[in-house]
């Protein structure tokens, strides 16, 4: 019973498997799950295709009988020409492709057959996978949820930061970071400004220290401590930044965060 349940679980996207595998042998059941899906496609598609082909052949025969005068035309219908009857007969030869790709049940059977075969052989290459359509839907949902969470986090942070204002540059002592030569105080986090990155100003090159966040009366601020780069250091990638003409010496006031 556990193996049968695991066969159903193997249909789920692969990223869902680890917690399920604590209770069910999902990876071991992946091959049989794919084979069962392929057999289900045959069970669904074969009878439906035979009925579809028989109906097409019946229509072609009826048209040929009417066109050759062996059967009276349907009441109210236009007379059928021999050419139209022949075209209908010839058009029945690719019926399997029409059924597989242009009918709902044919599309379902085709999808199950191909994905079942794919999922059955994937574990042979140590790459077992769940159903491709469910995996794609899960990936889209995961990406959407990630963007939503990121947007909500950004909005929440902007509420803490308050109105966006111009950067402020202070001495390290005034900002409460004595080890820094200067400190850039921003109302928004700067993309690429990470510890160890180089900042190229109009006069000097600086290296960014460990950024610090601090609550002030005007909102949350990010402090980037900068120290002058030694002349023997190799610059691989730099961030250009225009420093203000003056560096403020008024101490930065801290303020406890507002209770939510």
Secondary structure per residue as TSV (DSSP state, phi and psi in degrees):
chain	resnum	aa	ss	phi	psi
A	1	X	-	360.0	-38.4
A	2	X	H	-64.4	-38.3
A	3	X	H	-67.9	-39.6
A	4	X	H	-65.0	-43.6
A	5	X	H	-63.4	-37.8
A	6	X	H	-63.8	-33.0
A	7	X	H	-62.3	-40.2
A	8	X	H	-69.1	-39.6
A	9	X	H	-65.1	-28.5
A	10	X	T	-67.3	-11.9
A	11	X	T	-73.4	-26.5
A	12	X	S	-67.1	158.4
A	13	X	-	-55.1	145.9
A	14	X	G	-62.4	-30.1
A	15	X	G	-67.5	-15.7
A	16	X	G	-85.2	-10.3
A	17	X	H	-68.9	-42.4
A	18	X	H	-50.2	-49.9
A	19	X	H	-67.4	-30.1
A	20	X	H	-72.1	-31.4
A	21	X	T	-69.6	-10.5
A	22	X	T	-68.3	-20.1
A	23	X	T	-121.5	-23.5
A	24	X	S	-132.9	144.3
A	25	X	-	-81.3	71.0
A	26	X	H	-64.0	-48.6
A	27	X	H	-65.0	-36.8
A	28	X	H	-66.9	-27.9
A	29	X	H	-91.1	-2.2
A	30	X	H	-62.6	-40.8
A	31	X	H	-64.0	-49.1
A	32	X	H	-65.5	-31.4
A	33	X	H	-64.3	-41.9
A	34	X	H	-66.1	-42.4
A	35	X	H	-63.6	-42.1
A	36	X	H	-63.0	-37.2
A	37	X	H	-65.6	-41.3
A	38	X	H	-62.9	-43.6
A	39	X	H	-66.2	-34.9
A	40	X	H	-63.5	-38.7
A	41	X	H	-60.5	-41.8
A	42	X	H	-66.4	-43.3
A	43	X	H	-62.6	-34.3
A	44	X	H	-82.2	-45.5
A	45	X	H	-79.1	-37.4
A	46	X	H	-63.4	-52.1
A	47	X	H	-61.7	-38.5
A	48	X	H	-66.0	-38.3
A	49	X	H	-67.9	-41.4
A	50	X	H	-61.2	-41.2
A	51	X	H	-65.8	-40.0
A	52	X	H	-63.9	-45.6
A	53	X	H	-66.5	-39.2
A	54	X	H	-64.8	-40.7
A	55	X	H	-64.3	-41.3
A	56	X	H	-64.0	-43.6
A	57	X	H	-65.0	-38.3
A	58	X	H	-62.6	-41.2
A	59	X	H	-65.6	-41.0
A	60	X	H	-64.3	-40.0
A	61	X	H	-66.0	-43.3
A	62	X	H	-60.1	-42.7
A	63	X	H	-65.5	-39.1
A	64	X	H	-67.0	-40.7
A	65	X	H	-63.7	-40.8
A	66	X	H	-68.4	-40.8
A	67	X	H	-66.6	-32.7
A	68	X	T	-93.4	1.3
A	69	X	T	85.0	6.6
A	70	X	S	-79.3	-14.1
A	71	X	S	-140.0	143.0
A	72	X	-	-71.2	142.6
A	73	X	-	-61.3	152.1
A	74	X	-	-63.7	140.5
A	75	X	T	-59.4	127.8
A	76	X	T	83.1	-7.0
A	77	X	-	-91.8	153.9
A	78	X	-	-72.4	149.2
A	79	X	-	-61.0	143.2
A	80	X	-	-95.5	129.3
A	81	X	-	-84.6	160.1
A	82	X	H	-63.7	-39.6
A	83	X	H	-61.4	-42.3
A	84	X	H	-65.3	-39.0
A	85	X	H	-64.9	-41.8
A	86	X	H	-64.9	-39.9
A	87	X	H	-63.5	-39.9
A	88	X	H	-64.2	-38.8
A	89	X	H	-67.3	-46.7
A	90	X	H	-65.7	-36.7
A	91	X	T	-66.2	-13.0
A	92	X	T	-80.0	-13.5
A	93	X	T	-65.1	-43.5
A	94	X	T	-85.0	31.1
A	95	X	H	-60.3	-32.3
A	96	X	H	-65.0	-35.7
A	97	X	H	-73.9	-39.1
A	98	X	H	-61.9	-44.1
A	99	X	H	-63.5	-44.1
A	100	X	H	-69.0	-32.9
A	101	X	H	-118.6	-6.4
A	102	X	H	-130.1	13.3
A	103	X	S	-127.8	145.0
A	104	X	H	-56.5	-49.6
A	105	X	H	-69.5	-30.7
A	106	X	H	-67.3	-42.7
A	107	X	H	-61.5	-42.0
A	108	X	H	-62.1	-47.5
A	109	X	H	-64.1	-40.1
A	110	X	H	-64.0	-44.3
A	111	X	H	-62.0	-46.5
A	112	X	H	-63.5	-37.5
A	113	X	H	-66.3	-49.7
A	114	X	H	-67.9	-45.0
A	115	X	H	-70.2	-34.9
A	116	X	H	-63.9	-43.9
A	117	X	H	-62.4	-43.4
A	118	X	H	-62.5	-44.9
A	119	X	H	-70.9	-26.1
A	120	X	H	-73.5	-35.1
A	121	X	H	-93.0	-17.6
A	122	X	H	-58.4	-43.2
A	123	X	G	-62.0	-23.6
A	124	X	G	-61.3	-32.2
A	125	X	G	-98.7	19.7
A	126	X	T	56.7	40.4
A	127	X	-	-139.0	49.9
A	128	X	-	-59.2	141.2
A	129	X	-	-139.7	158.8
A	130	X	-	-87.1	-169.4
A	131	X	-	-62.0	129.5
A	132	X	H	-60.3	-40.6
A	133	X	H	-66.8	-43.2
A	134	X	H	-64.6	-37.5
A	135	X	H	-64.4	-41.9
A	136	X	H	-65.8	-44.1
A	137	X	H	-61.7	-41.5
A	138	X	H	-64.1	-40.5
A	139	X	H	-64.9	-42.1
A	140	X	H	-63.6	-43.8
A	141	X	H	-64.5	-40.3
A	142	X	H	-64.6	-42.2
A	143	X	H	-65.7	-41.5
A	144	X	H	-64.3	-42.6
A	145	X	H	-65.6	-38.2
A	146	X	H	-63.5	-42.8
A	147	X	H	-66.1	-39.0
A	148	X	H	-63.2	-45.4
A	149	X	H	-65.1	-39.0
A	150	X	H	-64.6	-41.1
A	151	X	H	-64.6	-42.1
A	152	X	H	-65.2	-39.9
A	153	X	H	-65.0	-40.0
A	154	X	H	-64.7	-43.5
A	155	X	H	-63.3	-40.6
A	156	X	H	-65.3	-39.7
A	157	X	H	-67.9	-39.6
A	158	X	H	-63.7	-32.8
A	159	X	H	-65.1	-36.9
A	160	X	H	-71.6	-35.1
A	161	X	H	-77.6	-24.7
A	162	X	-	77.9	-158.2
A	163	X	S	-66.9	140.3
A	164	X	-	-72.5	129.4
A	165	X	-	-129.0	168.4
A	166	X	-	-65.4	152.4
A	167	X	-	-63.4	152.3
A	168	X	E	-124.3	133.5
A	169	X	E	-112.1	129.1
A	170	X	E	-130.5	165.2
A	171	X	E	-74.6	157.2
A	172	X	H	-60.6	-38.8
A	173	X	H	-65.4	-40.9
A	174	X	H	-67.9	-31.7
A	175	X	H	-84.9	-4.4
A	176	X	T	82.9	18.8
A	177	X	-	-126.4	81.1
A	178	X	T	-58.6	-27.8
A	179	X	T	-75.8	-6.0
A	180	X	-	-100.2	143.6
A	181	X	S	-72.0	-49.3
A	182	X	E	-137.3	162.2
A	183	X	E	-133.4	128.7
A	184	X	E	-94.4	120.1
A	185	X	E	-103.4	121.5
A	186	X	E	-123.9	150.8
A	187	X	S	-89.3	-6.4
A	188	X	S	-138.5	142.6
A	189	X	-	-63.8	144.3
A	190	X	-	-100.9	129.9
A	191	X	T	-65.7	130.6
A	192	X	T	86.5	-9.1
A	193	X	-	-84.7	85.6
A	194	X	-	-119.0	162.4
A	195	X	T	-58.1	131.1
A	196	X	T	94.5	-13.7
A	197	X	-	-73.2	153.7
A	198	X	E	-94.4	139.6
A	199	X	E	-117.5	123.4
A	200	X	E	-102.3	115.9
A	201	X	-	-106.0	-179.1
A	202	X	S	-69.6	-14.0
A	203	X	S	-121.5	-40.8
A	204	X	-	-137.2	168.0
A	205	X	E	-105.4	137.9
A	206	X	E	-125.5	156.3
A	207	X	E	-111.9	135.4
A	208	X	E	-80.0	131.5
A	209	X	-	-86.4	-164.0
A	210	X	-	-72.7	116.5
A	211	X	-	-60.7	149.2
A	212	X	E	-127.4	138.7
A	213	X	E	-104.7	137.9
A	214	X	E	-144.8	134.4
A	215	X	E	-83.0	130.1
A	216	X	E	-123.5	168.7
A	217	X	T	-56.7	-24.4
A	218	X	T	-95.6	-0.4
A	219	X	E	127.7	179.3
A	220	X	E	-69.4	134.9
A	221	X	E	-127.2	146.9
A	222	X	E	-106.3	127.6
A	223	X	E	-108.2	124.8
A	224	X	E	-110.1	103.6
A	225	X	E	-73.7	133.9
A	226	X	E	-122.0	139.4
A	227	X	E	-130.3	145.8
A	228	X	E	-63.3	138.9
A	229	X	-	-81.3	138.2
A	230	X	-	-66.6	152.8
A	231	X	T	-68.8	-21.8
A	232	X	T	-90.6	-1.0
A	233	X	-	-81.7	145.1
A	234	X	-	-91.9	128.9
A	235	X	-	-92.9	116.0
A	236	X	S	-95.7	-39.9
A	237	X	-	-151.2	129.1
A	238	X	E	-124.7	154.0
A	239	X	E	-109.2	119.5
A	240	X	E	-78.7	136.9
A	241	X	-	-151.1	134.4
A	242	X	-	-97.4	114.0
A	243	X	-	-75.6	144.6
A	244	X	-	-61.2	157.4
A	245	X	S	-66.3	-30.3
A	246	X	S	-119.6	150.3
A	247	X	-	-111.2	122.1
A	248	X	B	-72.8	144.6
A	249	X	-	-112.5	-2.3
A	250	X	S	-70.5	126.5
A	251	X	-	-56.9	142.9
A	252	X	-	-78.4	125.4
A	253	X	-	-83.6	132.6
A	254	X	-	-94.6	154.8
A	255	X	-	-147.6	132.5
A	256	X	-	-63.0	144.2
A	257	X	-	-63.2	146.0
A	258	X	-	-70.5	140.9
A	259	X	-	-69.6	133.1
A	260	X	-	-87.7	360.0
